[in-house]
Amino acid sequence: MKNTVFIHTNEKQRLGALVARHALLRNSANPAAFDVRIVRTEDFAFLSRREGQRYLREGKMQVWKNDDLQSFPPLRFAVPELMGYVGRAIVIDPDVFAVGDVNELFERDMGGRAILARRMESDSRRPLHWASSVMLLDCGRLKHWQAERDFSLLFEAKRDYRDWNWLLLEPEGSVGELESAWNDFDTLTPETRMLHNTHRRTQPWKTGLPADFTTRGTTRSARWNLLMQRTRRLLGSSEAAKGYYKPHPDPAQERLFFTLLGECLANGSVSEALVREEIERGHLRPDAFSLLERRQSAA
């Protein structure tokens, strides 16, 4: 089985997934050594069947919505089965953009671990856990991952979404640490191998658009945003309650995305019609073509 990178996404993030695929191929010295597959929530019936049902998340029963911006994480756990439980796979979010050669990660000595992921240290609110948004998987060691079955356990309150997503349910010693450079949270340095635009409110291709995601209140900033949303809801319209995407604090990350998108348009992996459609649907900032022209003029 050929090494494969899986980008999991949904309709709201499809453009990001296409740009992420281009970045993987563009920045590899040997792109023929691996495949890239985009897997979409819309293609998995076990997700759509749960629309509107309640599932366990952070100790509370919440409503599952397939049109949520981040409805795709359960697909991370479908990858070993999609690989036939053979070979190695890398899983990334659709807002993760390779700036290094992914073959370096595929060739990593995993030291007998089933999973390599970025380690997230514990604090006063959260235990030590793992960021499953970028993972290197030894699929043969993950035969206990059965995404449809495990997803259903959330709705039976037998499994907490947070613990599942944070890899806290894995056998002891099966998860190894991946350097932060392979899942660099909104940090772009010479050491970065994969840039993750993880702060949803500052994703650079959405600046100025109404926010279209659900704030969960897991982090301090998320709790503040949740409080502000509730305050706006009391004072104004539902659109005002959501807030808006803000400019990314690092202009280099905006330049990177629009450089990659421009290359996608040039090589035909993304069509102009798709870009216009994503603008129309509110998934891409309306000044995208102006930014692309600016990048082209500066080149």
C-alpha positions as CSV (number, residue, x, y, z in Angstrom):
1,M,0.0,0.0,0.0
2,K,1.4,3.4,-1.1
3,N,2.0,6.0,1.6
4,T,-1.0,8.3,1.6
5,V,-1.9,11.7,3.0
6,F,-5.5,12.1,3.9
7,I,-7.0,15.6,4.1
8,H,-10.4,15.4,5.8
9,T,-12.9,18.2,5.0
10,N,-16.4,19.3,4.4
11,E,-18.1,21.7,2.0
12,K,-17.1,24.8,3.9
13,Q,-13.5,23.8,3.8
14,R,-13.1,22.3,0.4
15,L,-11.0,25.1,-1.1
16,G,-8.6,24.8,1.8
17,A,-8.3,21.1,1.2
18,L,-7.4,21.6,-2.5
19,V,-4.8,24.2,-1.6
20,A,-3.4,21.9,1.1
21,R,-3.1,19.1,-1.5
22,H,-1.2,21.4,-3.8
23,A,1.2,22.5,-1.0
24,L,2.0,18.8,-0.2
25,L,2.9,18.0,-3.8
26,R,4.6,21.4,-4.5
27,N,7.0,21.1,-1.6
28,S,8.0,17.5,-2.0
29,A,11.2,16.5,-3.8
30,N,9.5,13.2,-4.7
31,P,5.7,13.8,-4.9
32,A,5.3,10.5,-6.7
33,A,6.3,8.6,-3.6
34,F,2.9,9.2,-1.9
35,D,-0.8,9.7,-2.7
36,V,-3.1,12.4,-1.5
37,R,-6.7,11.7,-0.8
38,I,-9.4,14.2,0.1
39,V,-12.2,12.7,2.2
40,R,-15.4,14.6,2.7
41,T,-18.0,14.4,5.4
42,E,-20.7,14.4,2.7
43,D,-19.4,11.0,1.6
44,F,-19.9,9.2,4.9
45,A,-23.5,8.4,5.6
46,F,-22.9,7.5,9.3
47,L,-22.3,11.2,9.9
48,S,-25.4,12.5,8.1
49,R,-27.6,10.0,9.9
50,R,-26.8,11.6,13.2
51,E,-27.9,15.1,12.2
52,G,-29.7,16.8,15.1
53,Q,-28.9,14.0,17.6
54,R,-27.2,14.6,20.9
55,Y,-23.7,13.3,21.6
56,L,-21.3,13.5,24.5
57,R,-18.7,16.3,24.4
58,E,-16.7,17.6,27.3
59,G,-19.1,15.9,29.7
60,K,-22.3,17.4,28.2
61,M,-24.8,16.2,25.6
62,Q,-24.6,18.5,22.6
63,V,-26.3,18.6,19.2
64,W,-24.5,17.2,16.2
65,K,-24.6,19.4,13.1
66,N,-23.1,18.3,9.8
67,D,-22.9,21.9,8.5
68,D,-20.6,23.0,11.4
69,L,-17.3,24.3,10.1
70,Q,-15.5,21.5,12.0
71,S,-17.7,18.5,11.4
72,F,-14.8,16.5,9.8
73,P,-12.6,15.4,12.8
74,P,-14.4,12.0,13.1
75,L,-12.9,11.2,9.6
76,R,-9.4,11.2,11.1
77,F,-10.3,7.9,12.7
78,A,-11.6,6.3,9.4
79,V,-8.2,6.4,7.8
80,P,-6.7,3.1,8.9
81,E,-9.8,1.3,7.7
82,L,-9.6,3.2,4.4
83,M,-6.0,2.0,4.1
84,G,-7.1,-1.6,4.7
85,Y,-5.2,-1.5,8.0
86,V,-1.9,-1.6,6.0
87,G,1.0,0.8,5.6
88,R,1.5,4.4,6.7
89,A,-0.8,7.3,6.4
90,I,-0.7,11.0,7.4
91,V,-3.8,12.8,8.4
92,I,-4.1,16.6,8.2
93,D,-6.9,19.1,8.6
94,P,-7.9,21.2,5.5
95,D,-6.2,24.3,7.1
96,V,-2.8,22.6,7.3
97,F,-0.3,23.7,4.6
98,A,3.0,21.9,4.0
99,V,6.0,24.1,3.7
100,G,8.4,21.1,4.0
101,D,8.7,17.7,2.4
102,V,6.1,15.3,3.8
103,N,8.3,12.3,2.8
104,E,10.5,13.3,5.7
105,L,7.7,12.4,8.0
106,F,6.7,9.2,6.2
107,E,10.3,8.0,6.6
108,R,10.3,8.6,10.3
109,D,11.3,5.9,12.7
110,M,8.1,5.5,14.8
111,G,9.8,3.5,17.5
112,G,7.0,1.0,17.6
113,R,4.4,3.6,18.2
114,A,1.0,3.4,16.4
115,I,0.6,7.2,16.2
116,L,2.9,10.2,16.2
117,A,1.2,13.5,17.1
118,R,2.0,16.9,18.7
119,R,1.9,16.7,22.5
120,M,-0.2,19.3,24.2
121,E,0.8,20.0,27.8
122,S,-1.7,20.0,30.6
123,D,-2.9,23.1,32.3
124,S,-5.4,24.1,35.0
125,R,-8.3,23.2,32.7
126,R,-7.1,20.4,30.4
127,P,-5.1,17.2,30.8
128,L,-2.0,16.3,28.8
129,H,-3.3,15.3,25.4
130,W,-2.4,15.1,21.7
131,A,-3.3,17.2,18.7
132,S,-4.9,14.8,16.2
133,S,-5.1,17.5,13.5
134,V,-1.8,16.1,12.1
135,M,-0.9,12.5,12.7
136,L,1.5,9.9,11.3
137,L,-0.3,6.5,11.5
138,D,1.0,3.0,11.4
139,C,-2.3,1.6,10.1
140,G,-1.5,-2.0,10.9
141,R,-1.4,-1.1,14.6
142,L,-4.8,0.7,14.6
143,K,-7.2,-2.1,13.9
144,H,-9.2,-1.1,16.9
145,W,-10.1,2.2,15.0
146,Q,-13.6,1.7,13.5
147,A,-14.9,5.1,12.9
148,E,-18.6,4.4,12.4
149,R,-18.8,2.2,15.5
150,D,-16.7,4.6,17.6
151,F,-18.7,7.6,16.4
152,S,-22.0,5.9,17.4
153,L,-20.6,5.5,21.0
154,L,-20.6,9.3,21.4
155,F,-24.4,9.2,21.0
156,E,-24.8,6.4,23.5
157,A,-22.7,8.6,26.0
158,K,-20.2,5.8,26.2
159,R,-17.4,7.9,24.8
160,D,-16.6,11.6,25.0
161,Y,-15.8,13.4,21.8
162,R,-13.0,15.4,23.4
163,D,-11.2,12.3,24.8
164,W,-11.5,10.5,21.5
165,N,-10.3,13.5,19.5
166,W,-7.4,14.1,22.0
167,L,-6.2,10.5,21.7
168,L,-6.8,9.9,25.4
169,L,-8.5,6.6,24.7
170,E,-5.5,5.0,23.1
171,P,-3.5,2.2,24.8
172,E,-0.7,3.5,27.0
173,G,2.5,4.0,25.1
174,S,1.0,3.8,21.6
175,V,1.2,7.5,20.9
176,G,4.6,9.2,20.4
177,E,5.5,12.8,20.2
178,L,5.7,14.7,16.9
179,E,7.7,17.9,16.8
180,S,5.6,21.1,16.8
181,A,7.1,22.1,13.5
182,W,5.0,19.4,11.8
183,N,1.8,21.0,13.3
184,D,2.9,24.6,13.8
185,F,-0.1,26.6,15.2
186,D,-0.2,29.9,13.3
187,T,3.5,30.0,13.4
188,L,5.6,30.3,10.3
189,T,9.4,30.1,10.8
190,P,12.3,28.5,8.9
191,E,11.8,25.4,11.0
192,T,8.1,25.0,10.2
193,R,7.3,21.9,8.2
194,M,3.5,22.2,8.2
195,L,1.7,25.4,9.0
196,H,-1.7,25.0,10.8
197,N,-4.0,28.0,10.6
198,T,-5.7,26.7,13.7
199,H,-7.1,29.9,15.1
200,R,-10.4,29.9,13.2
201,R,-11.2,33.6,13.7
202,T,-8.0,34.7,11.9
203,Q,-7.9,32.2,9.0
204,P,-6.4,34.5,6.3
205,W,-8.7,33.5,3.5
206,K,-11.8,34.5,5.5
207,T,-10.9,38.0,6.8
208,G,-14.0,40.1,7.1
209,L,-16.5,37.4,6.6
210,P,-19.2,36.6,9.2
211,A,-18.0,33.8,11.5
212,D,-19.5,30.5,10.5
213,F,-18.2,28.2,13.3
214,T,-19.5,27.1,16.7
215,T,-17.4,28.4,19.7
216,R,-17.0,25.6,22.3
217,G,-15.3,27.5,25.1
218,T,-12.4,25.0,25.4
219,T,-9.6,27.6,25.5
220,R,-9.4,30.9,27.4
221,S,-9.8,32.9,24.1
222,A,-12.7,30.6,23.0
223,R,-14.4,31.2,26.4
224,W,-14.0,35.0,25.9
225,N,-15.4,34.8,22.3
226,L,-18.3,32.7,23.6
227,L,-19.1,35.4,26.2
228,M,-18.9,38.1,23.6
229,Q,-21.2,36.2,21.3
230,R,-23.8,35.9,24.0
231,T,-23.5,39.6,24.8
232,R,-23.9,40.5,21.1
233,R,-26.9,38.1,20.9
234,L,-28.6,40.1,23.6
235,L,-27.8,43.4,21.9
236,G,-28.4,42.7,18.2
237,S,-29.0,40.4,15.3
238,S,-27.9,36.7,15.1
239,E,-25.2,37.8,12.5
240,A,-23.8,40.3,15.0
241,A,-23.8,37.5,17.6
242,K,-21.4,35.4,15.5
243,G,-18.8,38.1,15.0
244,Y,-16.4,38.3,12.1
245,Y,-13.2,36.8,10.9
246,K,-10.2,39.1,11.7
247,P,-7.0,39.7,9.8
248,H,-4.2,37.2,10.6
249,P,-1.6,38.9,12.8
250,D,1.2,37.5,10.5
251,P,1.0,38.9,6.9
252,A,3.4,36.2,5.8
253,Q,0.7,33.6,6.4
254,E,-1.8,35.4,4.3
255,R,0.8,35.8,1.5
256,L,1.6,32.0,1.7
257,F,-2.1,31.0,1.3
258,F,-2.7,33.3,-1.6
259,T,0.5,32.4,-3.3
260,L,-0.5,28.7,-3.1
261,L,-4.0,29.5,-4.3
262,G,-2.6,31.5,-7.3
263,E,-0.4,28.5,-8.2
264,C,-3.5,26.2,-8.0
265,L,-5.3,28.5,-10.5
266,A,-2.3,28.5,-12.8
267,N,-1.9,24.7,-12.8
268,G,-5.6,24.0,-13.1
269,S,-6.0,22.2,-9.8
270,V,-8.5,24.9,-8.7
271,S,-10.7,26.6,-11.3
272,E,-11.7,30.3,-11.4
273,A,-15.3,29.2,-11.3
274,L,-14.7,27.4,-8.0
275,V,-13.1,30.4,-6.5
276,R,-16.0,32.6,-7.5
277,E,-18.4,30.0,-6.1
278,E,-16.6,29.9,-2.8
279,I,-16.7,33.7,-2.6
280,E,-20.5,33.6,-3.4
281,R,-21.1,31.0,-0.7
282,G,-19.2,33.1,1.9
283,H,-16.4,30.6,2.3
284,L,-13.7,32.9,0.8
285,R,-13.1,36.6,1.3
286,P,-14.6,38.8,-1.4
287,D,-11.3,40.5,-2.2
288,A,-9.6,37.2,-3.0
289,F,-9.0,38.1,-6.7
290,S,-7.5,41.5,-5.7
291,L,-5.1,39.8,-3.4
292,L,-4.2,37.2,-6.1
293,E,-3.5,40.0,-8.6
294,R,-1.4,41.8,-6.0
295,R,0.7,38.6,-5.4
296,Q,1.1,38.2,-9.2
297,S,2.2,41.8,-9.6
298,A,4.7,41.5,-6.8
299,A,6.2,38.2,-8.2
